[in-house]
Amino acid sequence: MRLSALLGIYQLYGNNCAYSKKYFKKLKGFNTKISFFEDTELSMRAKKIGKIRIDPKLIVYASTRRFKQKGYLSVAKINVQAFFNFLLGRPIKTKYFGDIRH
């Protein structure tokens, strides 16, 4: 089981989650003021106003470019630090990962 689930936080990663248009509008979409864990933040808001269903049969294959570029341990360390900063309401330093939004 994931650490986040043990803490009662169900992370719906942006590359593997879906919201109805009505529900997404009710949530007012992603928080564009943050650049890391915005998908987790959205799922936490979603959980407060509705039910989240998780289907373990759904699989998404994602890019491993960050791991290949920076190394697995380095990326894991960055993610763990960012996750705890997120939980504690501290700013998340994202200098390691560039913003890919256009």
N, C-alpha and C positions, 0 to 999 in steps of 0.2 A: 504494500500500500504506500502511496506517496505521502511524504511529509505534510504537504499542504492539506491533504484529505484528513490526516490525523488531527490537524489543527482546525478542521471544520471549514476549510477553504477549498472549494472545488474550482480548479483552474480550467477554464475552457479556452484553450489556445486558439488564437485567431485563425490558424490554418486548419482547425478541426472543430469548428462550432458553427451553429446556424441559429438564427433568430427569425421569427416571422417579422414581416415588415411592420406590422402593427406594434408588436412587442419592442422591436428595435427603436421605433419612433417614441414609444412611451419611455424608454430608457434614455432617449436623446443621444443615442449613438455612443461612439467612443469618445473618451475624454482626450481631446487633442492637446491639452496643456501638459500631458505627460508623454514621454517618448519610450518608455520601457514598462512592461506589465500593463499596458492599456487594455489588453484582452482580459487579463485577470481582474482588473478593476471593474470592467464591464460585467463580468460574470458574477462578481460579488454584489453589484447593484441589482443584477437580475435575480439573484437568489432572495434578496430582500422583498421583492414584489411578486414573485411567482415561483413556480416549481421548475427545477432543472432536471432534465432527464439525461442520463449518460448511457450510451449504447457502446459497450466494449467491443462490439463486432466491427465498428467503423474504424478504419485504419487510414491514416494519411502518411504518405512518404514525404519527408521534408528535406531540404538542402542541408548538407553537412559542411557547407563552406566555412562557417565560423570555426568549427572544430578543426578543419584541415588547415586553416590559416593561422590560428592561434594556439592550437593544441587542446586536447580534451580536458586536461586538468585545469588549465587556465580559464577556459570557458565555464567549466563547472564552478570554479571559485567565484567568478564574476556573477554568475546566476544566483548562487547561494547568497552572496553579499547583497545583491540587488533585491532578492526576495525578502530578506530580513529587514532591509531598509524600507521596503514597501510596506511590510507588516507594521513597522514602527512609525510609519508616517514621515520618514526621513527622505530627503531628496535622493534620487538615484542618479549616480554619475554614469553617463552613457558614452563617455569619450572612447570607450573600447569598440562600440558598435555605432557606425554612422547611421544617420536617419535616412531611410530609403524612400520616404514619402516624396511625392512630386506635387 
